[in-house]
Amino acid sequence: MKVKDELIEQLFLGNLSPNNSFTFKTENYISARDQDEKLYEQFVKMLDEEQVTLLDELLEAKAAMTDEMVFGAFKDGFKLGMGLTVEGLASKYIDEDE
């Protein structure tokens, strides 16, 4: 069992990184993003300057919370994936004839 050199090279070069993945940018995501922008602009027009500042601070705090949750989920998923990999590579799971 051998890891392809190309995969190792891409990992080394930093070309394999889930944070620059576009797989989450589905039609649903794009539609929700567009609606979010439109609603934000409409809502901000009804607020005074101080309220806009408070809203922006609230949204920043929510974004920071979401970032931490996503990062935590990524770490947990990575640990689970690596654990499954190690388990799968254990000698009792490898066919020595291949």
DSSP file (Angstrom, degrees, kcal/mol; ACC not computed):
  #  RESIDUE AA STRUCTURE BP1 BP2  ACC     N-H-->O    O-->H-N    N-H-->O    O-->H-N    TCO  KAPPA ALPHA  PHI   PSI    X-CA   Y-CA   Z-CA
    1    1 A M              0   0    0      0, 0.0     2,-0.4     0, 0.0    93,-0.0   0.000 360.0 360.0 360.0 127.2    0.0    0.0    0.0
    2    2 A K        -     0   0    0      0, 0.0     2,-0.4     0, 0.0     3,-0.0  -0.997 360.0-127.9-139.8 137.2    1.5    3.3   -1.1
    3    3 A V        -     0   0    0     -2,-0.4     2,-0.1     1,-0.1     5,-0.0  -0.687  42.5-105.6 -79.7 133.5    0.4    6.9   -1.1
    4    4 A K     >  -     0   0    0     -2,-0.4     4,-1.7     1,-0.1     3,-0.5  -0.356  18.7-134.0 -62.9 136.2    0.7    8.5   -4.5
    5    5 A D  H  > S+     0   0    0      1,-0.2     4,-2.7     2,-0.2     5,-0.2   0.840 105.0  60.7 -59.5 -34.0    3.7   10.9   -4.7
    6    6 A E  H  > S+     0   0    0      1,-0.2     4,-2.5     2,-0.2    -1,-0.2   0.895 103.2  50.3 -62.1 -39.5    1.4   13.4   -6.5
    7    7 A L  H  > S+     0   0    0     -3,-0.5     4,-2.2     2,-0.2    -1,-0.2   0.920 111.5  47.6 -63.9 -43.7   -0.9   13.6   -3.5
    8    8 A I  H  X S+     0   0    0     -4,-1.7     4,-2.6     2,-0.2    -2,-0.2   0.903 111.8  50.9 -63.5 -41.4    2.1   14.1   -1.2
    9    9 A E  H  X S+     0   0    0     -4,-2.7     4,-2.5     2,-0.2    -2,-0.2   0.922 110.1  48.5 -63.2 -44.6    3.4   16.8   -3.5
   10   10 A Q  H  <>S+     0   0    0     -4,-2.5     5,-2.3     1,-0.2     6,-0.8   0.886 112.2  49.5 -64.3 -38.4    0.1   18.7   -3.6
   11   11 A L  H ><5S+     0   0    0     -4,-2.2     3,-1.0     4,-0.2    -2,-0.2   0.927 111.4  49.2 -63.8 -45.1   -0.2   18.5    0.2
   12   12 A F  H 3<5S+     0   0    0     -4,-2.6    -2,-0.2     1,-0.2    -1,-0.2   0.890 109.2  52.3 -60.5 -41.9    3.4   19.8    0.6
   13   13 A L  T 3<5S-     0   0    0     -4,-2.5    -1,-0.2    -5,-0.2    -2,-0.2   0.555 115.2-116.4 -74.8  -6.9    2.7   22.7   -1.9
   14   14 A G  T < 5S+     0   0    0     -3,-1.0    -3,-0.2    -4,-0.5    -2,-0.1   0.665  79.5 125.8  82.1  15.8   -0.4   23.7    0.1
   15   15 A N      < +     0   0    0     -5,-2.3     2,-0.8    -6,-0.2    -4,-0.2   0.591  58.7  70.5 -83.7 -10.5   -2.8   22.9   -2.7
   16   16 A L        +     0   0    0     -6,-0.8    -1,-0.2    -5,-0.2    -2,-0.1  -0.869  63.7 135.0-108.5  99.4   -4.9   20.6   -0.6
   17   17 A S    >   -     0   0    0     -2,-0.8     3,-1.4     1,-0.1    -6,-0.0  -0.947  46.7-151.0-148.4 121.5   -6.7   22.7    1.9
   18   18 A P  G >  S+     0   0    0      0, 0.0     3,-1.3     0, 0.0    -1,-0.1   0.722  91.9  70.5 -67.7 -18.8  -10.4   22.5    2.9
   19   19 A N  G 3  S+     0   0    0      1,-0.3     0, 0.0     3,-0.0     0, 0.0   0.679 101.1  44.7 -74.9 -13.7  -10.6   26.1    3.7
   20   20 A N  G <  S+     0   0    0     -3,-1.4    -1,-0.3     2,-0.0     2,-0.2   0.152  87.3 126.3-110.5  19.6  -10.3   27.1    0.1
   21   21 A S    <   -     0   0    0     -3,-1.3     3,-0.2     1,-0.1    -5,-0.0  -0.477  46.5-161.4 -75.3 145.3  -12.8   24.5   -1.1
   22   22 A F    >   +     0   0    0     -2,-0.2     3,-1.3     1,-0.1    -1,-0.1   0.221  63.7 105.0-108.2  12.4  -15.7   25.6   -3.2
   23   23 A T  T 3  S+     0   0    0      1,-0.3    -1,-0.1     2,-0.0    -2,-0.0   0.752  76.3  56.6 -67.5 -22.6  -17.8   22.4   -2.6
   24   24 A F  T 3  S+     0   0    0     -3,-0.2     2,-2.2     1,-0.2    -1,-0.3   0.602  80.4  94.1 -83.2  -9.7  -20.1   24.3   -0.2
   25   25 A K    <   +     0   0    0     -3,-1.3    -1,-0.2     4,-0.1     2,-0.1  -0.418  57.8 154.0 -85.3  66.8  -21.0   26.9   -2.8
   26   26 A T     >  -     0   0    0     -2,-2.2     4,-2.6     1,-0.1     5,-0.2  -0.233  63.4 -95.3 -82.1 175.5  -24.2   25.1   -3.9
   27   27 A E  H  > S+     0   0    0      1,-0.2     4,-2.6     2,-0.2     5,-0.2   0.904 128.2  52.4 -58.4 -41.2  -27.2   26.7   -5.5
   28   28 A N  H  > S+     0   0    0      2,-0.2     4,-2.5     1,-0.2    -1,-0.2   0.907 110.0  48.1 -62.1 -42.0  -28.8   26.8   -2.1
   29   29 A Y  H  > S+     0   0    0      2,-0.2     4,-2.8     1,-0.2    -2,-0.2   0.942 113.1  46.9 -63.5 -47.6  -25.8   28.5   -0.6
   30   30 A I  H  X S+     0   0    0     -4,-2.6     4,-2.3     1,-0.2    -2,-0.2   0.898 113.3  49.0 -63.0 -41.4  -25.6   31.1   -3.4
   31   31 A S  H  X S+     0   0    0     -4,-2.6     4,-2.3    -5,-0.2    -1,-0.2   0.923 113.2  46.5 -63.3 -45.3  -29.3   31.8   -3.1
   32   32 A A  H  X S+     0   0    0     -4,-2.5     4,-2.6     2,-0.2    -2,-0.2   0.891 111.7  51.7 -65.2 -39.5  -29.1   32.2    0.7
   33   33 A R  H  X S+     0   0    0     -4,-2.8     4,-2.3     2,-0.2    -2,-0.2   0.922 110.7  47.9 -62.3 -44.4  -26.1   34.5    0.4
   34   34 A D  H  X S+     0   0    0     -4,-2.3     4,-2.2     1,-0.2    -2,-0.2   0.908 113.1  47.7 -63.5 -41.9  -27.9   36.7   -2.2
   35   35 A Q  H  X S+     0   0    0     -4,-2.3     4,-2.9     2,-0.2     5,-0.3   0.904 109.9  53.6 -65.5 -40.3  -30.9   36.9    0.1
   36   36 A D  H  X S+     0   0    0     -4,-2.6     4,-2.4     1,-0.2    -2,-0.2   0.927 109.9  47.0 -58.7 -46.6  -28.8   37.7    3.1
   37   37 A E  H  X S+     0   0    0     -4,-2.3     4,-2.3     2,-0.2    -1,-0.2   0.918 113.8  47.8 -62.8 -44.2  -27.1   40.6    1.3
   38   38 A K  H  X S+     0   0    0     -4,-2.2     4,-2.1     1,-0.2    -2,-0.2   0.926 114.2  45.6 -64.0 -46.0  -30.4   42.0    0.1
   39   39 A L  H  X S+     0   0    0     -4,-2.9     4,-2.7     2,-0.2     5,-0.2   0.878 111.1  53.6 -66.5 -37.6  -32.1   41.7    3.5
   40   40 A Y  H  X S+     0   0    0     -4,-2.4     4,-2.8    -5,-0.3     5,-0.2   0.946 109.5  47.6 -61.1 -48.0  -29.1   43.3    5.2
   41   41 A E  H  X S+     0   0    0     -4,-2.3     4,-1.3     1,-0.2    -2,-0.2   0.904 113.8  47.5 -60.9 -41.9  -29.1   46.3    2.9
   42   42 A Q  H  < S+     0   0    0     -4,-2.1     4,-0.5     1,-0.2    -1,-0.2   0.917 114.4  46.7 -64.4 -43.3  -32.9   46.7    3.4
   43   43 A F  H >< S+     0   0    0     -4,-2.7     3,-1.5     1,-0.2     4,-0.3   0.910 107.4  55.4 -67.4 -43.0  -32.6   46.4    7.2
   44   44 A V  H >< S+     0   0    0     -4,-2.8     3,-1.4     1,-0.3    -1,-0.2   0.823  98.2  63.8 -61.4 -31.8  -29.6   48.8    7.5
   45   45 A K  T 3< S+     0   0    0     -4,-1.3    -1,-0.3     1,-0.3    -2,-0.2   0.747 100.9  52.6 -64.2 -22.2  -31.6   51.5    5.7
   46   46 A M  T <  S+     0   0    0     -3,-1.5    -1,-0.3    -4,-0.5     2,-0.3   0.495 100.5  79.4 -90.4  -4.5  -34.1   51.5    8.6
   47   47 A L  S <  S-     0   0    0     -3,-1.4     2,-0.1    -4,-0.3    -3,-0.0  -0.694  73.8-125.8-107.6 154.5  -31.4   51.9   11.3
   48   48 A D     >  -     0   0    0     -2,-0.3     4,-2.3     1,-0.1     5,-0.2  -0.370  43.2 -92.0 -84.6 176.7  -29.5   54.9   12.6
   49   49 A E  H  > S+     0   0    0      1,-0.2     4,-2.1     2,-0.2     5,-0.1   0.885 125.2  49.7 -59.2 -44.1  -25.7   54.9   12.7
   50   50 A E  H  > S+     0   0    0      1,-0.2     4,-2.2     2,-0.2    -1,-0.2   0.891 111.4  49.6 -64.0 -39.9  -25.4   53.6   16.3
   51   51 A Q  H  > S+     0   0    0      2,-0.2     4,-2.7     1,-0.2    -1,-0.2   0.876 108.7  52.5 -67.3 -37.4  -27.8   50.7   15.5
   52   52 A V  H  X S+     0   0    0     -4,-2.3     4,-2.6     2,-0.2    -2,-0.2   0.914 109.2  50.4 -63.4 -41.5  -25.9   49.8   12.3
   53   53 A T  H  X S+     0   0    0     -4,-2.1     4,-2.2     2,-0.2    -2,-0.2   0.926 111.7  47.3 -61.2 -45.7  -22.7   49.6   14.4
   54   54 A L  H  X S+     0   0    0     -4,-2.2     4,-2.5     2,-0.2    -2,-0.2   0.907 111.7  50.6 -63.2 -42.1  -24.4   47.4   17.0
   55   55 A L  H  X S+     0   0    0     -4,-2.7     4,-2.7     1,-0.2    -2,-0.2   0.928 110.6  49.1 -60.9 -45.5  -25.8   45.1   14.2
   56   56 A D  H  X S+     0   0    0     -4,-2.6     4,-2.2     1,-0.2    -1,-0.2   0.888 111.1  49.8 -62.9 -39.2  -22.4   44.8   12.7
   57   57 A E  H  X S+     0   0    0     -4,-2.2     4,-2.3     2,-0.2    -1,-0.2   0.900 111.0  50.1 -65.8 -40.1  -20.8   43.9   16.0
   58   58 A L  H  X S+     0   0    0     -4,-2.5     4,-2.4     2,-0.2    -2,-0.2   0.933 111.4  47.9 -61.5 -46.8  -23.6   41.3   16.6
   59   59 A L  H  X S+     0   0    0     -4,-2.7     4,-2.3     1,-0.2    -2,-0.2   0.865 110.5  52.0 -64.6 -36.0  -23.0   39.8   13.2
   60   60 A E  H  X S+     0   0    0     -4,-2.2     4,-2.4     2,-0.2    -1,-0.2   0.910 109.9  49.0 -65.1 -42.1  -19.2   39.7   13.8
   61   61 A A  H  X S+     0   0    0     -4,-2.3     4,-2.2     2,-0.2    -2,-0.2   0.912 112.2  48.5 -63.9 -42.0  -19.7   37.9   17.1
   62   62 A K  H  X S+     0   0    0     -4,-2.4     4,-2.5     1,-0.2    -2,-0.2   0.903 111.1  50.6 -63.7 -41.0  -22.0   35.4   15.4
   63   63 A A  H  X S+     0   0    0     -4,-2.3     4,-2.7     2,-0.2    -2,-0.2   0.899 109.2  50.8 -64.1 -40.7  -19.5   34.9   12.6
   64   64 A A  H  X S+     0   0    0     -4,-2.4     4,-2.1     2,-0.2    -1,-0.2   0.903 110.7  49.5 -63.9 -41.1  -16.7   34.3   15.2
   65   65 A M  H  X S+     0   0    0     -4,-2.2     4,-2.2     2,-0.2    -2,-0.2   0.927 111.7  48.4 -62.2 -44.4  -18.9   31.7   16.9
   66   66 A T  H  X S+     0   0    0     -4,-2.5     4,-2.9     1,-0.2     5,-0.2   0.909 108.7  53.7 -63.1 -42.9  -19.6   30.0   13.7
   67   67 A D  H  X S+     0   0    0     -4,-2.7     4,-2.6     1,-0.2    -1,-0.2   0.917 110.0  47.7 -57.1 -44.2  -15.9   29.9   12.7
   68   68 A E  H  X S+     0   0    0     -4,-2.1     4,-2.5     2,-0.2    -1,-0.2   0.893 112.4  48.9 -65.7 -39.9  -15.1   28.2   16.0
   69   69 A M  H  X S+     0   0    0     -4,-2.2     4,-2.5     2,-0.2    -2,-0.2   0.926 113.4  46.3 -65.5 -44.3  -17.9   25.7   15.6
   70   70 A V  H  X S+     0   0    0     -4,-2.9     4,-2.5     2,-0.2    -2,-0.2   0.914 113.7  48.8 -65.1 -43.1  -16.8   24.8   12.0
   71   71 A F  H  X S+     0   0    0     -4,-2.6     4,-2.6    -5,-0.2    -2,-0.2   0.914 112.0  49.1 -63.0 -42.9  -13.1   24.6   13.1
   72   72 A G  H  X S+     0   0    0     -4,-2.5     4,-2.6     2,-0.2    -2,-0.2   0.911 111.6  48.8 -62.1 -43.0  -14.1   22.3   16.0
   73   73 A A  H  X S+     0   0    0     -4,-2.5     4,-2.6     2,-0.2    -2,-0.2   0.894 110.8  51.3 -64.4 -39.4  -16.2   20.1   13.7
   74   74 A F  H  X S+     0   0    0     -4,-2.5     4,-2.8     2,-0.2    -2,-0.2   0.935 110.8  47.8 -62.1 -46.4  -13.3   20.0   11.2
   75   75 A K  H  X S+     0   0    0     -4,-2.6     4,-2.7     2,-0.2    -2,-0.2   0.928 113.3  47.4 -61.3 -45.0  -10.8   18.9   13.9
   76   76 A D  H  X S+     0   0    0     -4,-2.6     4,-2.4     1,-0.2    -1,-0.2   0.912 113.7  48.0 -63.0 -41.7  -13.2   16.3   15.3
   77   77 A G  H  X S+     0   0    0     -4,-2.6     4,-2.8     2,-0.2    -2,-0.2   0.887 111.4  50.7 -65.1 -39.2  -13.8   15.0   11.8
   78   78 A F  H  X S+     0   0    0     -4,-2.8     4,-2.8     2,-0.2     5,-0.2   0.931 110.9  48.2 -63.8 -45.6  -10.1   14.9   11.0
   79   79 A K  H  X S+     0   0    0     -4,-2.7     4,-2.4     2,-0.2    -2,-0.2   0.914 113.5  47.7 -61.3 -43.0   -9.4   13.0   14.2
   80   80 A L  H  X S+     0   0    0     -4,-2.4     4,-2.6     2,-0.2    -2,-0.2   0.933 112.9  48.7 -62.8 -46.3  -12.2   10.5   13.4
   81   81 A G  H  X S+     0   0    0     -4,-2.8     4,-2.2     1,-0.2    -2,-0.2   0.906 112.7  47.2 -60.8 -43.1  -10.9   10.1    9.8
   82   82 A M  H  X S+     0   0    0     -4,-2.8     4,-2.8     2,-0.2    -1,-0.2   0.890 111.0  52.2 -67.3 -38.0   -7.3    9.6   11.0
   83   83 A G  H  X S+     0   0    0     -4,-2.4     4,-2.6    -5,-0.2    -2,-0.2   0.918 110.8  47.2 -62.6 -42.7   -8.5    7.1   13.6
   84   84 A L  H  X S+     0   0    0     -4,-2.6     4,-2.7     2,-0.2    -2,-0.2   0.876 111.5  51.9 -65.6 -37.0  -10.4    5.2   10.9
   85   85 A T  H  X S+     0   0    0     -4,-2.2     4,-2.0     2,-0.2    -2,-0.2   0.942 111.1  46.2 -63.4 -47.8   -7.4    5.3    8.6
   86   86 A V  H  X S+     0   0    0     -4,-2.8     4,-0.7     1,-0.2    -2,-0.2   0.925 114.4  48.5 -60.7 -44.9   -5.1    3.9   11.4
   87   87 A E  H >< S+     0   0    0     -4,-2.6     3,-0.8     1,-0.2    -1,-0.2   0.911 112.0  49.4 -61.6 -42.1   -7.6    1.2   12.2
   88   88 A G  H 3< S+     0   0    0     -4,-2.7    -1,-0.2     1,-0.2    -2,-0.2   0.796 110.6  50.3 -68.1 -28.5   -8.0    0.4    8.5
   89   89 A L  H 3< S+     0   0    0     -4,-2.0    -1,-0.2    -5,-0.2    -2,-0.2   0.509  81.9 121.0 -87.8  -4.8   -4.2    0.1    8.1
   90   90 A A  S XX S-     0   0    0     -3,-0.8     3,-2.8    -4,-0.7     4,-0.6  -0.279  80.0-109.7 -58.2 146.6   -3.8   -2.2   11.1
   91   91 A S  G >4 S+     0   0    0      1,-0.3     3,-0.9     2,-0.2    -1,-0.1   0.769 115.3  63.6 -55.0 -30.5   -2.3   -5.4   10.0
   92   92 A K  G 34 S+     0   0    0      1,-0.2    -1,-0.3     3,-0.1    -2,-0.1   0.655 106.5  45.9 -71.3 -11.5   -5.4   -7.5   10.5
   93   93 A Y  G <4 S+     0   0    0     -3,-2.8     2,-0.5    -6,-0.2    -1,-0.2   0.472  94.7  90.4-105.5  -4.4   -7.1   -5.4    7.7
   94   94 A I    <<  -     0   0    0     -3,-0.9     2,-0.9    -4,-0.6    -5,-0.1  -0.793  68.3-141.1 -99.0 132.4   -4.3   -5.5    5.2
   95   95 A D    >   -     0   0    0     -2,-0.5     3,-1.6     1,-0.1    -3,-0.1  -0.817  10.8-161.7 -88.9 107.0   -4.1   -8.2    2.5
   96   96 A E  T 3  S+     0   0    0     -2,-0.9    -1,-0.1     1,-0.3    -5,-0.0   0.646  82.4  70.7 -66.3 -15.6   -0.3   -9.0    2.3
   97   97 A D  T 3         0   0    0      1,-0.2    -1,-0.3    -3,-0.0    -2,-0.0   0.615 360.0 360.0 -78.4 -12.3   -0.8  -10.7   -1.1
   98   98 A E    <         0   0    0     -3,-1.6    -1,-0.2   -97,-0.0    -2,-0.1   0.462 360.0 360.0 -85.8 360.0   -1.5   -7.4   -2.9
